[in-house]
Amino acid sequence: MTLWSWALSVAALVLAAAGVLKVVEPAASRPMMEAFELPSSPVAMRCWGAIELAISVAVLAGGPWLATAALGCSYAVFTLMVTLLRRRSPTTSCGCIGRWSAPPTRRHILINAAGALVCAAALVTRSSAVPPTGQLGGTVTYWVMAVAAAAAILVALSGTTVRRR
């Protein structure tokens, strides 16, 4: 498994989850879009979510470099938007992960910037999100680790904290 292939898979899974949540729960993303005076109707939000999901599926299917570039551009735009939102309206939720979204934090900005950098590295190294191994055990491990990492990132984006006893 190459690091960039795996990291690209994680980035695509995170965006896929965000896209699904926008399609299922479009109202959660409205506050950020309204803060930027962008279309924020339920139909518009579902369209944004569908685009995110389509980009993610294309990357996860090992699509052309253009899919990886689109994923990287998405993360770069999210980085900029969350940074601006944090300055303009620090208590407004970004809505990126549905009702679990929190107001933007430095962590949120760094996660989005890391997603953009992962995509850039994947493009430079010509990495694909498809596991480079043909062995079933390796492929299962690859995807289990990618899903676990994506879930951890989604929790980090939510602002949820784990209480220690």
N, C-alpha and C positions, 0 to 999 in steps of 0.2 A: 504494500500500500504506500503510495506516495503521499507526503504531507499535504501537498496542494490539492490533490484530487479529493482527499478526505475533507479538508477544510472547505473546499468548494461545495461538496455535498451538504455539509452542515449549513453553510450560508444559504443554499437553495432551499433546504428544509425549513429554515427559519422564515424565509420569505413566503414559502408555500403556506405555512401555518398562518401567517399574517394575512395572506390573501384570502384563505378560507374564512377566517374570522370576519373580514370585511364583507364578504359575500353573505355570510349568515347573519351578521350583526352590524349592519351599515351605520347605525346611529352613533356607535362608539367613536368613529373616526371623524365625525362632523366638526367637533370643536376646533381641531387643528386646521382643517380645510377652511372653515369659516374665518379663522384668524388670519389666513393668507388670502381671503376673498376668492377662493377657488370653488368650483362646483362641489356642492356638498349634499345634494339630494340623495335619497336612498339608491336611486338608479345609478347616479354618478359614483357613489361609494362602491356599489357592487361591481361596476365596470372597472374601477381601480383595482379592486380585489381580484377580479378575473384576469386582469393583465398581469398582476403579480404572480398569480397561480400559473398562468401560461408560461411566463418566463422561467419559473422554477421547474416546471415539468420538462421544458425544453432542455434546461441544464442537466437535470437528473437523468434524462434519457440519453445523455451524451451528445446533445445537439451541437450545432456548429459554434464556432468561436463567437459568432454574433450573439448567441444566447448568453454566453458568459459575459460579454461586453455589456449587454442590456442589464444583467444582474448587477454588475459592478456600477453601472450608471445609476441604477435604482438606489443602491446603498450610498453612493456619493450624494445624490439628491436628498435622501433621507438625512444624511449627516448635516447637510446645509440647513434643511428645514427644521430639524430638531434644535440645532444651534440657534437659529433665528427665533424659534418659538420660545426657547429658554430665556432669551433676552427680552422679547416683546411681551410675553405673557407666561411667566414661569409657573403659574398654577394650572395652566391649560393642559389637559391630557393630550398626548399625541394620538391616541386611539389605535396604535399599530397592532396591538394584540387584544382587540375587543374590550370588553368590560374590565379586563385585568390590567389595562394600560394605566400608567401613572404619568404625572407631569415629567417633563424631560429633566434628565440628570446628566452629569458628566459621563457616567457609566453608559448611558444610552447613546451619547454622542460617540464614545470610544467603540462601542459595539458596532455601530453603523460604519464608522471609519474603518474598523478592522474588516468588515464585510467587503468594503470597496477595495481594500488592499489585497485581500485574499483573491478576489476576482482578477485584479491586475497581475498578481503573481501567477495565477493559473493561466492567464493569457500568455505571459512571457514564457512560461515553462511548457506551454501547450498541454496542460493537464485537463483531464476530463473528469466529470463527477462519477463516471462508471468505474467500478473497482478494477484495478489493473490485474487482478488475479482470476484464474479460471477455477480455483478450488472452492467448493461450496462452503467449507468452514471459514475460509478467509473472507468470502463475500458476506456471510452472515455476521461475522465479527465486525466487519467494516460498517455494515448498516446499523447494527445494534449500537456501536460506538457513535456513529453519526447522529442517530435519533436521540441518544442520551445527551450528547453535547448540545444539540438543537433545543432539547427540552430545558436544559440548564440555562441556555441563553434566553429563552422565553421567560423563564422565572426571573432571571436577572433584569430583563426589560420591564417586568411587571412591578418591580420595586418591592416585591414580597420579601420579607426577611424570615429566616428560619430561627425559631426560638430554641435555645439550648436549655436543657433542664439542669 
